């Protein structure tokens, strides 16, 4: 994921989470809003309930890899993906399918 496609600032995270739409799945919580920019910006949030620092960084790397395989940054949205604690026990293929299905739902809601 390129730097231009990431949400980094705490204030942006808060504004997207408070003001955007929500979709909850078994392993993720998605918060999104329309963006004036012509591309997608994504932020990841992994809480301490998911494990220690090493585990949380590994989870972020896994999710970034799943997003990168999808290669879809043309939607004008800001998106926060909060990883739920159930993520750790789940199968990788199931997690990726759930992520892709939710991206498709978001795309439908925006059109």
Residue pairs with C-beta under 8 A, 6 or more apart in sequence:
1 42
1 64
1 67
1 68
4 39
4 41
5 39
5 40
5 41
5 42
5 73
6 41
6 42
6 43
7 13
7 16
7 41
7 42
7 43
7 78
7 79
7 80
8 43
12 43
12 78
13 43
13 45
13 80
15 33
16 31
16 32
16 33
16 43
16 78
16 79
16 80
17 31
17 80
19 33
20 31
20 32
20 33
20 78
20 80
21 31
21 32
21 33
21 109
22 29
22 30
22 31
23 29
23 30
23 32
23 102
23 105
23 106
24 30
25 98
25 102
26 84
26 86
26 90
26 98
27 83
27 84
27 86
27 87
27 90
27 95
27 98
28 81
28 82
28 83
28 84
28 87
28 98
28 99
28 102
29 81
29 82
29 84
30 79
30 80
30 81
30 82
30 102
30 106
31 79
31 80
31 82
32 77
32 78
32 79
32 80
32 106
33 77
33 78
34 76
34 77
34 78
34 110
35 41
35 76
35 77
35 78
36 76
37 76
38 74
38 76
39 73
39 74
39 75
39 76
40 72
40 73
40 74
40 75
40 76
40 77
40 78
40 79
41 77
41 78
41 79
42 67
42 79
42 80
42 81
43 78
43 79
43 80
43 81
44 60
44 63
44 64
44 80
44 81
44 83
45 80
45 81
45 82
45 83
46 56
46 59
46 60
46 82
46 83
47 56
47 82
47 83
47 85
48 56
49 85
50 56
50 59
50 83
50 84
50 85
50 87
50 88
51 59
51 88
55 88
59 83
59 87
59 88
60 83
62 92
62 95
63 81
63 83
63 99
66 95
66 96
66 99
66 100
67 99
69 96
70 99
70 100
70 103
72 103
75 106
75 107
75 110
77 106
77 110
79 106
81 99
87 95
